[in-house]
Amino acid sequence: MAKRVLVTGAMGQIGNAVFMRLLSEPERYEAHALDRSATFSVRVPGSWTNDVPAGRFTQCDLGDMEGLRRAVRGMDAVAHLAADPNGRTWESVLHNNVIGTYNVFEACRLEGVGRVVVASSIMVSEGHFDQEPYKAILDVRYENVPPDYAIVSPRIPAEPRSLYGCSKVWSESLARTYAYRHGMSCLAIRIGQVERDRPRPPHGASYYVSVRDIVQIWQRAIDADDALRFDVFYGVSNNDYHWVDIEHAREVLGYVPQDRAEDAHDYEAEA
């Protein structure tokens, strides 16, 4: 029987990519989409077409608890990607990333959804760039990077430096709480930087993630063993200087990134 999966934020670039992958495999998934708007966000490449079937789309704001409960009802899993990705104002972060994410988890609890995969961000680890050798990696001073530099694990305390990053720590904390307090399976993915319509520039190459790699890790998290109660994974490609732990996702989820920033492949070609 096909797994029923709701993808929130399906009009955003990553949400739409994940939804369309699930939709393309009807023998495995019955994919549903949710967003507050029926049109693409500004982050979606201009070449993409809106192919979300009307019968699989729910227009709903994250502040609408009753609407969220109706949307998640009967789902086996929810892939929660809806958020304010900019975090320029506290009001927007509060409504979309804090209250909205709580509403999604609570709606899933109330409706008996077994698994929630929530979007975290590489920005929960942004503070590592304040110190060496991670600062050298960010600045592309690879000659100052020792060959045995320490990889940042999800087990290391978060280091956010923005309201947006803080809101993603909240998302991970909710995942842990709902997993261990309410018996759900809740996984968090710390998403790297996806380029919209151009190859990855050298600056920031260490936390680049291609579209097909980020879709792969989301799909593997959705399909993870039911016994996996809680975990956090970094979703980045196999970049030469990936300073975060991608081996953990390989060991637990079977995630094998296919791309690396240094190949400078075209974002639109891979979509």
N, C-alpha and C positions, 0 to 999 in steps of 0.2 A: 504494500500500500504506500502511495506517495506521501511524503512528509509534508505537512502543512506548515508553511513558513511565512511570517509577515516581516517585511523589510520596512522600517521607518526611515524617513529621509530619502525616499526613493526618487526624488527629483534632484538630488544632489549628485555629484560626480561619482563618489564611491558607492553610495546607496543604489544608484541606478545601475552601476556595473554589476554589483552583487545581485540585484533583483533580476537583471536580464540573464545572468548566468543560470540562476535557478529556474527561470521561466523557460530556458532553452532545453531543460532536462525534465519534461513532464512525467516521465516514468519514475523519477526519483522525488520530485517536489511538486507540490501545488503552491505556487508562489503568489503572494499577495503584497501589495504596496500601500504605503501610507505616507502622506505628506500634507503640510498645511496649504500647499499651492499645487495646482495641476500643471504648472509650467516649470521648466528647468531653472535651476539656480544659475547665477552668473558664473559659477565655477565649472559648469559643464562645457566641454569643447563644442564649438559651433558646428562641427560636422556630425554630431550625434543627433539621432532622431528620437522623438518621444513615441516609443512603441509600447507603452504600458497599456494593456487592454483595459477598457473602461470597467468591465465587470470585475477586475482584480484590483481596482484602485479605490482607496478611501481617502477623502479629503478631511483632515482633522488636525486641529491645533493640539499641541502637547498639553495645553492647559485644560482641555476638555476630558475630564476623567471618564464620564459616561461614554463619550465617543470612543475613547481608547479601549474601554472594556468591551464594547461591541466589536471593535476591530480585532482584538486579540482572542476573542472567544472561539474556542475550537482549534486554536493553533497548537502545533507541537513545539514550535520554537519561534522566538522573535529575535530578529537581528536589528538592534537599535542603533541606527546611524544618524538620526535626526538631532540637530544641535545648531547653535550659532557658532560657526567655525571661526569667526573673527574675534568675538569677545571684546568689542570696543567699549561697551557700556555695561555697567553692573546690572542695570534693569534687564537687558537682553540676556545676559548670562544667567541671571536669577530665573527668569521665566522659562527659557529654553533648555538650559543645561542643568540647572539645579532642580527646580520644581518639575520641569518636563520629564527629566530622567526618573525622578522619584515616581511620578505618575505612571510611567511605563512599567516599572518594576512592580508597583502596587497593583496595577490593572492585571498584570500577568499572574500575580499571586492570587488575586481574587477569582480569576477565571481558570486557575489550574494549569497554566502554561508551564511545562516542565523545564524548558531551557531558555535563557536569555543570553545572547551574545551582545555585549555592549561596546561601543566605540570609545576607547580611551585615545591617548595621543602621545607621540614622542615628546610633546611639550611638558609632560609630567617629569621629564628628565632633563629639561633645558638647563638647569643650574649646573650641570656637569661641565658645560662649556665655559664656566668661569674659572676652571682650573685645568692645568696641564695633565696629561697630554691631549685632552679632548679639545681644548682651545686651539691647539696646534692643528688638530684634524679639521676643525671648523674653518680655520684660516688658511687651510691648504699648505701648511708648513710641514710637509711630510718628513722632511729631513730631521725634524725635531721630535718625531714620534718613535719611541723605542719599539723594537719588534715584539716585545713581550708585554705590551701595555694591557692593563686590566680591562676586561669586558664588563660592561654594566649589566647586571642581572635584574630581573623583576623583583628579586628578593631584597635589593638595596632600596632604602627609603626613597620616596619620590623627592624630586628637587624642582618643583614648579617655580616659575618666575613671572607668572601672569595670572589674571583672573581666569582666563580660559584654561590654563594648565591646572589651576586649583579646582575648577569645575570637573575636570577629568579625574582627579584624585577622588572627588566625591562619587563619581560614577563607579570607580573601582571599589570604593568602600561600600556602596550600595550592593554591588555584586557579591561581595564577601558576606554582608549581612543577610541578604536574601538566600544565599546558599546555605549558611550555617544556622540561621535562625528559622528559616521557613522551608528548608529541605529542597530547594530548587537547584538546578544546575546553572551556574552563572559564570561566564567566561568573559574576560576583558582583553581587547586587542589594542595595543599601543601603536596606532597607525603612524607610519613615517610620512614623508613629504611626497605627494603625487604631483608631478608636473602636468599641467592641463593640455598643452598643445605644442610642446617643444622638447628637445632633448634635455637631459639633466645637466645644468651648468656645474662647473667644478665646485663652486661654493655650495656647501650643503650636500654634496654627493654622498656623504657617509650615512645619511638617514633617508636617502631616496628609496621609494618603493614603486615598482611598476604596477600598472593596472592589473595585469594578469596575476602578479604575485599577491597583491592585496586581496583580489577576488579568491585566489586559491586558499589563503589562510582563513578567510571568513567561511568559505565552504567547508573546510576541514573542521573548523570550530563548531559549526552547525551540526556536522555529522559525527562529532566526537562521541566516544563511549558514554553511555548514559550514566555510568558510575563516576564520571569526572565531575566532582562537585563544584570546585572553584579553582581558577588559575588565571594568570596574567601572562600575555605573550607580546613580544615585540613583532610588529609587522613591517619589516623592511626587507629590501632585496639583498642579494649576496654581494654587497659592495666591498671593494678592497679594504676600506677602512671603516667597516660597520663596527661601531664601538659598543653596540648593544647586543645582547644575547639572542641569537636566532636559533641556536642549537636546542634550546629548551622547546621551542615550537616544533622543531624537527622530531625530537624524541617523543613528545606527548601527542602531537597532532599528526605527525607525518608530513609536516610542511617542508617542501623542498623548493626554495626560490629558484626561478629560472633565469632571472635577469640580474644585471649589475649596472650601477650608474656609469661605470667607465666605458660600457659599450655604446652609450649615448644613442640608444634606440629611440625611435619616434613614438611618442605617446599615442598619437591617433592611430598609427598603424597597428598597434598591439591591442586596441580596444575591441 
